[in-house]
């Protein structure tokens, strides 16, 4: 099994979520985050005062999938999260040694799905 973390723009989430569902990904965790990288900061306006916004709002998607789903999931994210602009995000893949469902004590892939 692998854990896939994807940092994406919030405005592409609906399309990415639909694409993941078509690949059989029913469960995932979504966290609202803020980050900075090569994407330049933006200027915001608050009560008539301009200020620099160093961090951009992003979503972090996390899912654990079996090996045979890793490439289809990556391709779905790449296709639907890309805008061609700096700040589209990143995908990270980690090995998962074990998964355990707390309620039933099931282990392995059955604990994830």
N, CA and C atoms as a LAMMPS dump frame, in Angstrom:
ITEM: TIMESTEP
0
ITEM: NUMBER OF ATOMS
339
ITEM: BOX BOUNDS ff ff ff
-5.0000000000000000e+02 5.0000000000000000e+02
-5.0000000000000000e+02 5.0000000000000000e+02
-5.0000000000000000e+02 5.0000000000000000e+02
ITEM: ATOMS id mol type element x y z
1 1 1 N 0.847 -1.182 0
2 1 2 C 0 0 0
3 1 3 C 0.889 1.241 0
4 2 1 N 0.311 2.326 -0.526
5 2 2 C 1.007 3.608 -0.563
6 2 3 C 0.072 4.698 -0.055
7 3 1 N 0.663 5.689 0.608
8 3 2 C -0.082 6.885 0.985
9 3 3 C 0.261 7.954 -0.037
10 4 1 N -0.776 8.56 -0.6
11 4 2 C -0.589 9.643 -1.559
12 4 3 C -1.088 10.92 -0.908
13 5 1 N -0.211 11.924 -0.881
14 5 2 C -0.583 13.254 -0.415
15 5 3 C -0.485 14.186 -1.607
16 6 1 N -1.521 14.95 -1.835
17 6 2 C -1.521 15.916 -2.932
18 6 3 C -1.888 17.277 -2.37
19 7 1 N -1.07 18.275 -2.691
20 7 2 C -1.352 19.661 -2.34
21 7 3 C -1.896 20.315 -3.612
22 8 1 N -3.14 20.789 -3.557
23 8 2 C -3.775 21.334 -4.765
24 8 3 C -4.449 22.674 -4.461
25 9 1 N -4.809 23.376 -5.529
26 9 2 C -5.579 24.612 -5.392
27 9 3 C -7.017 24.258 -4.974
28 10 1 N -7.617 25.04 -4.094
29 10 2 C -9 24.744 -3.677
30 10 3 C -10.001 24.753 -4.832
31 11 1 N -9.782 25.598 -5.83
32 11 2 C -10.774 25.723 -6.9
33 11 3 C -10.817 24.524 -7.842
34 12 1 N -9.831 23.624 -7.793
35 12 2 C -9.859 22.439 -8.656
36 12 3 C -10.326 21.185 -7.908
37 13 1 N -10.638 21.339 -6.623
38 13 2 C -10.973 20.175 -5.801
39 13 3 C -12.144 19.366 -6.351
40 14 1 N -13.218 20.024 -6.779
41 14 2 C -14.403 19.293 -7.263
42 14 3 C -14.053 18.374 -8.419
43 15 1 N -13.288 18.885 -9.368
44 15 2 C -12.904 18.069 -10.525
45 15 3 C -11.983 16.923 -10.115
46 16 1 N -11.032 17.208 -9.239
47 16 2 C -10.11 16.158 -8.763
48 16 3 C -10.891 15.09 -8.009
49 17 1 N -11.815 15.492 -7.163
50 17 2 C -12.61 14.54 -6.374
51 17 3 C -13.416 13.617 -7.281
52 18 1 N -14.042 14.178 -8.318
53 18 2 C -14.805 13.356 -9.264
54 18 3 C -13.892 12.361 -9.982
55 19 1 N -12.716 12.83 -10.397
56 19 2 C -11.771 11.953 -11.096
57 19 3 C -11.295 10.826 -10.189
58 20 1 N -11.053 11.127 -8.921
59 20 2 C -10.631 10.09 -7.969
60 20 3 C -11.753 9.077 -7.751
61 21 1 N -12.98 9.535 -7.683
62 21 2 C -14.114 8.625 -7.513
63 21 3 C -14.212 7.666 -8.69
64 22 1 N -13.95 8.159 -9.896
65 22 2 C -13.968 7.291 -11.081
66 22 3 C -12.865 6.238 -11.035
67 23 1 N -11.785 6.522 -10.299
68 23 2 C -10.692 5.55 -10.135
69 23 3 C -10.932 4.613 -8.957
70 24 1 N -12.084 4.759 -8.286
71 24 2 C -12.418 3.869 -7.178
72 24 3 C -11.979 4.367 -5.82
73 25 1 N -11.572 5.63 -5.726
74 25 2 C -11.159 6.188 -4.441
75 25 3 C -12.383 6.816 -3.785
76 26 1 N -12.921 6.112 -2.794
77 26 2 C -14.109 6.589 -2.105
78 26 3 C -13.768 7.357 -0.837
79 27 1 N -12.632 7.029 -0.227
80 27 2 C -12.276 7.66 1.036
81 27 3 C -10.985 8.443 0.923
82 28 1 N -11.022 9.656 1.43
83 28 2 C -9.814 10.453 1.507
84 28 3 C -10.001 11.498 2.587
85 29 1 N -8.89 12.023 3.068
86 29 2 C -8.917 13.108 4.043
87 29 3 C -8.543 14.39 3.325
88 30 1 N -9.217 15.478 3.681
89 30 2 C -8.958 16.783 3.082
90 30 3 C -8.7 17.768 4.209
91 31 1 N -7.586 18.487 4.116
92 31 2 C -7.216 19.478 5.118
93 31 3 C -6.981 20.815 4.428
94 32 1 N -7.551 21.877 4.983
95 32 2 C -7.263 23.213 4.472
96 32 3 C -5.918 23.64 5.039
97 33 1 N -5.015 24.038 4.15
98 33 2 C -3.681 24.452 4.573
99 33 3 C -3.321 25.761 3.876
100 34 1 N -2.207 26.339 4.281
101 34 2 C -1.654 27.515 3.609
102 34 3 C -0.164 27.261 3.449
103 35 1 N 0.383 27.697 2.332
104 35 2 C 1.794 27.452 2.101
105 35 3 C 2.394 28.467 1.156
106 36 1 N 3.701 28.385 1.054
107 36 2 C 4.411 29.256 0.121
108 36 3 C 5.503 28.435 -0.552
109 37 1 N 5.875 28.869 -1.72
110 37 2 C 6.908 28.195 -2.49
111 37 3 C 7.38 29.152 -3.556
112 38 1 N 7.446 28.67 -4.765
113 38 2 C 7.867 29.535 -5.869
114 38 3 C 6.804 30.541 -6.261
115 39 1 N 5.587 30.264 -5.848
116 39 2 C 4.489 31.17 -6.152
117 39 3 C 4.703 32.459 -5.355
118 40 1 N 4.708 33.576 -6.052
119 40 2 C 4.918 34.869 -5.398
120 40 3 C 3.732 35.201 -4.505
121 41 1 N 3.994 35.983 -3.464
122 41 2 C 2.92 36.448 -2.604
123 41 3 C 1.994 37.384 -3.359
124 42 1 N 0.832 37.585 -2.801
125 42 2 C -0.151 38.469 -3.414
126 42 3 C -0.412 39.636 -2.477
127 43 1 N -0.968 40.689 -3.017
128 43 2 C -1.35 41.832 -2.204
129 43 3 C -2.837 41.735 -1.923
130 44 1 N -3.189 41.841 -0.65
131 44 2 C -4.586 41.807 -0.255
132 44 3 C -5.021 43.175 0.239
133 45 1 N -6.302 43.331 0.445
134 45 2 C -6.852 44.583 0.928
135 45 3 C -7.751 44.281 2.109
136 46 1 N -7.489 44.93 3.243
137 46 2 C -8.3 44.728 4.436
138 46 3 C -8.619 46.093 5.02
139 47 1 N -9.885 46.446 5.059
140 47 2 C -10.346 47.734 5.581
141 47 3 C -9.582 48.902 4.971
142 48 1 N -9.387 48.804 3.666
143 48 2 C -8.75 49.89 2.943
144 48 3 C -7.234 49.902 2.995
145 49 1 N -6.635 48.959 3.707
146 49 2 C -5.181 48.894 3.825
147 49 3 C -4.639 47.718 3.024
148 50 1 N -3.623 47.981 2.211
149 50 2 C -2.983 46.911 1.435
150 50 3 C -1.982 46.167 2.328
151 51 1 N -1.896 44.862 2.143
152 51 2 C -0.922 44.063 2.884
153 51 3 C -0.464 42.912 2.002
154 52 1 N 0.709 42.394 2.299
155 52 2 C 1.263 41.27 1.551
156 52 3 C 0.761 39.961 2.143
157 53 1 N 0.246 39.084 1.285
158 53 2 C -0.181 37.752 1.72
159 53 3 C 0.924 36.784 1.323
160 54 1 N 1.68 36.32 2.303
161 54 2 C 2.817 35.451 2.028
162 54 3 C 2.391 34.027 1.684
163 55 1 N 1.295 33.569 2.251
164 55 2 C 0.871 32.186 2.078
165 55 3 C -0.38 32.105 1.214
166 56 1 N -0.437 31.069 0.401
167 56 2 C -1.601 30.836 -0.448
168 56 3 C -2.429 29.698 0.123
169 57 1 N -3.737 29.831 0.043
170 57 2 C -4.641 28.776 0.507
171 57 3 C -4.536 27.572 -0.417
172 58 1 N -4.417 26.393 0.165
173 58 2 C -4.327 25.132 -0.579
174 58 3 C -5.152 24.082 0.152
175 59 1 N -5.354 22.957 -0.496
176 59 2 C -5.956 21.789 0.134
177 59 3 C -4.943 20.653 0.092
178 60 1 N -4.869 19.907 1.176
179 60 2 C -4.036 18.708 1.189
180 60 3 C -4.96 17.501 1.194
181 61 1 N -4.839 16.679 0.148
182 61 2 C -5.607 15.441 0.04
183 61 3 C -4.709 14.3 0.479
184 62 1 N -5.229 13.406 1.282
185 62 2 C -4.472 12.242 1.73
186 62 3 C -5.313 10.994 1.515
187 63 1 N -4.696 9.982 0.901
188 63 2 C -5.399 8.72 0.694
189 63 3 C -4.398 7.577 0.718
190 64 1 N -4.837 6.427 1.159
191 64 2 C -4.023 5.214 1.137
192 64 3 C -4.64 4.294 0.099
193 65 1 N -3.796 3.842 -0.84
194 65 2 C -4.291 3.015 -1.943
195 65 3 C -3.402 1.793 -2.116
196 66 1 N -3.943 0.782 -2.775
197 66 2 C -3.138 -0.386 -3.114
198 66 3 C -2.227 -0.03 -4.284
199 67 1 N -1.163 -0.789 -4.435
200 67 2 C -0.127 -0.509 -5.443
201 67 3 C -0.7 -0.317 -6.849
202 68 1 N -1.694 -1.128 -7.214
203 68 2 C -2.229 -1.052 -8.579
204 68 3 C -3.009 0.233 -8.854
205 69 1 N -3.361 0.997 -7.82
206 69 2 C -4.096 2.246 -8.01
207 69 3 C -3.207 3.484 -7.977
208 70 1 N -1.934 3.324 -7.636
209 70 2 C -1.059 4.487 -7.487
210 70 3 C -0.972 5.297 -8.776
211 71 1 N -0.628 4.671 -9.884
212 71 2 C -0.473 5.416 -11.143
213 71 3 C -1.783 6.015 -11.646
214 72 1 N -2.913 5.276 -11.62
215 72 2 C -4.18 5.905 -12.032
216 72 3 C -4.555 7.117 -11.171
217 73 1 N -4.282 7.052 -9.875
218 73 2 C -4.578 8.18 -8.991
219 73 3 C -3.68 9.365 -9.331
220 74 1 N -2.399 9.113 -9.523
221 74 2 C -1.467 10.188 -9.894
222 74 3 C -1.916 10.842 -11.195
223 75 1 N -2.259 10.036 -12.193
224 75 2 C -2.681 10.578 -13.485
225 75 3 C -3.957 11.413 -13.351
226 76 1 N -4.895 10.964 -12.531
227 76 2 C -6.134 11.716 -12.326
228 76 3 C -5.842 13.074 -11.685
229 77 1 N -4.978 13.085 -10.677
230 77 2 C -4.632 14.346 -10.016
231 77 3 C -3.904 15.267 -10.988
232 78 1 N -2.932 14.718 -11.718
233 78 2 C -2.182 15.539 -12.673
234 78 3 C -3.092 16.16 -13.723
235 79 1 N -4.05 15.386 -14.207
236 79 2 C -4.933 15.889 -15.261
237 79 3 C -5.883 16.971 -14.764
238 80 1 N -6.473 16.763 -13.585
239 80 2 C -7.528 17.668 -13.138
240 80 3 C -7.061 18.769 -12.194
241 81 1 N -5.856 18.685 -11.653
242 81 2 C -5.357 19.744 -10.761
243 81 3 C -4.496 20.757 -11.496
244 82 1 N -4.056 20.438 -12.704
245 82 2 C -3.133 21.317 -13.423
246 82 3 C -3.866 22.485 -14.079
247 83 1 N -3.348 23.685 -13.82
248 83 2 C -3.838 24.879 -14.517
249 83 3 C -2.756 25.437 -15.432
250 84 1 N -1.522 24.954 -15.263
251 84 2 C -0.409 25.462 -16.032
252 84 3 C 0.266 26.658 -15.387
253 85 1 N -0.215 27.052 -14.232
254 85 2 C 0.34 28.204 -13.524
255 85 3 C 1.21 27.74 -12.353
256 86 1 N 2.141 28.603 -11.95
257 86 2 C 2.931 28.341 -10.749
258 86 3 C 1.966 28.23 -9.578
259 87 1 N 2.172 27.255 -8.711
260 87 2 C 1.299 27.071 -7.558
261 87 3 C 0.252 25.996 -7.736
262 88 1 N 0.371 25.182 -8.803
263 88 2 C -0.593 24.093 -9.007
264 88 3 C -0.508 23.038 -7.911
265 89 1 N 0.657 22.859 -7.3
266 89 2 C 0.763 21.933 -6.184
267 89 3 C 1.808 20.87 -6.374
268 90 1 N 1.75 19.867 -5.518
269 90 2 C 2.711 18.77 -5.496
270 90 3 C 1.983 17.476 -5.144
271 91 1 N 2.619 16.348 -5.51
272 91 2 C 2.136 15.022 -5.113
273 91 3 C 3.297 14.312 -4.433
274 92 1 N 3.034 13.71 -3.272
275 92 2 C 4.035 12.941 -2.534
276 92 3 C 3.512 11.529 -2.329
277 93 1 N 4.397 10.543 -2.428
278 93 2 C 4.008 9.146 -2.267
279 93 3 C 4.899 8.505 -1.211
280 94 1 N 4.254 7.842 -0.238
281 94 2 C 4.961 7.21 0.873
282 94 3 C 4.561 5.745 0.979
283 95 1 N 5.497 4.89 1.377
284 95 2 C 5.114 3.496 1.639
285 95 3 C 4.301 3.4 2.932
286 96 1 N 3.346 2.488 2.944
287 96 2 C 2.553 2.228 4.148
288 96 3 C 2.834 0.79 4.57
289 97 1 N 3.429 0.63 5.722
290 97 2 C 3.773 -0.706 6.21
291 97 3 C 2.555 -1.479 6.692
292 98 1 N 1.629 -0.788 7.329
293 98 2 C 0.483 -1.468 7.91
294 98 3 C -0.644 -0.473 8.101
295 99 1 N -1.874 -0.954 8
296 99 2 C -3.063 -0.162 8.316
297 99 3 C -3.929 -1.003 9.242
298 100 1 N -4.456 -0.381 10.265
299 100 2 C -5.29 -1.093 11.244
300 100 3 C -6.55 -0.282 11.495
301 101 1 N -7.704 -0.919 11.29
302 101 2 C -8.975 -0.272 11.628
303 101 3 C -9.187 -0.467 13.124
304 102 1 N -9.311 0.606 13.858
305 102 2 C -9.389 0.546 15.313
306 102 3 C -10.626 -0.208 15.782
307 103 1 N -11.771 0.082 15.192
308 103 2 C -13.023 -0.523 15.654
309 103 3 C -13.007 -2.043 15.582
310 104 1 N -12.573 -2.606 14.449
311 104 2 C -12.646 -4.049 14.234
312 104 3 C -11.317 -4.77 14.379
313 105 1 N -10.244 -3.987 14.492
314 105 2 C -8.886 -4.519 14.56
315 105 3 C -8.43 -5.206 13.277
316 106 1 N -9.155 -4.961 12.175
317 106 2 C -8.736 -5.511 10.869
318 106 3 C -7.421 -4.871 10.465
319 107 1 N -6.605 -5.665 9.756
320 107 2 C -5.298 -5.191 9.323
321 107 3 C -5.153 -5.315 7.818
322 108 1 N -4.266 -4.478 7.268
323 108 2 C -3.963 -4.538 5.843
324 108 3 C -4.951 -3.741 5.022
325 109 1 N -5.038 -4.099 3.726
326 109 2 C -5.887 -3.354 2.784
327 109 3 C -7.358 -3.352 3.211
328 110 1 N -7.808 -4.423 3.825
329 110 2 C -9.207 -4.503 4.259
330 110 3 C -9.518 -3.418 5.302
331 111 1 N -8.527 -2.971 6.036
332 111 2 C -8.735 -1.907 7.025
333 111 3 C -8.898 -0.539 6.379
334 112 1 N -8.455 -0.415 5.145
335 112 2 C -8.51 0.883 4.451
336 112 3 C -9.803 1.018 3.667
337 113 1 N -10.295 -0.072 3.091
338 113 2 C -11.461 -0.003 2.202
339 113 3 C -12.723 -0.461 2.87
